[in-house]
Amino acid sequence: MARFVLIHGAWHGAWCWEAVAAGLRAAGHEVDAIDLPGHGDDATPHEAVTLDRYAERIAYALDASDEPAILAGHSMGGIAITQAAQLRPDRIAKLVYVTAFLPKDGQSLKDLAELPENPHDTVMPNAEIVPPDAILPESVSRSAFFNRTPEEVTEMAVSRLNPQPLPPLVTPVSITAERAGSVERHYIACTDDNAIPIALQRRMVAESPCKTVVDLDADHDPFFSAPAELVDALRAVA
């Protein structure tokens, strides 16, 4: 059995992984889903949140066990796990990008979101910038994240989204082939994602090849719209 460390995306928290974590544990895996600084139940002031602090928090979680973990990141979590892989490549068995941003050295989330494969970005141009945060209106989050998610689940999720600190969205990753680049990568693509269109997902994988790519018929939050299928995809990686 494998050990998983699950990392949420922007505006989310560890709470988004609850159903998937339960499914993986039922299959015998060890699972940790953590709040990044300034998210969920974490009380870090948003003025102090940076991409490096995200990576350090993930490294701390990886160091909690001697067993290398399968490190999975959703959406912006792909940026965070990439930077964490530079810090702890020896603690990571595999990286899994769940409809996530997959950066090369020197790329930020903002850089990737502005690629031509995302011509109608529905997220960042519609976020309200109130430093140090980006705040997403409910109507935007509904259409961008939850277009295939049941309404009762959408209501719960929208109520738990929190303001997103800005620095992790605009800070480029700083990685090397010898460290972060040495970790095996896998990608779980969501074909009905309104936040990271499938064309953008395909481009990122083409530019940073992954050992496996699995498609899910799901929206941007597959842990809500296709939880069983996401559990199966993660188990297949393990």
PyMOL commands that set and color helices and strands:
alter all, ss='L'
color gray80, all
select helices_A, chain A and resi 14-26+46-48+51-62+77-87+89-91+109-113+124-126+138-145+151-160+167-170+180-182+198-207+222-225+227-237
alter helices_A, ss='H'
color red, helices_A
select strands_A, chain A and resi 3-7+30-34+69-74+92-98+128-130+133-135+164-165+185-190+212-216
alter strands_A, ss='S'
color yellow, strands_A
deselect
rebuild
show_as cartoon
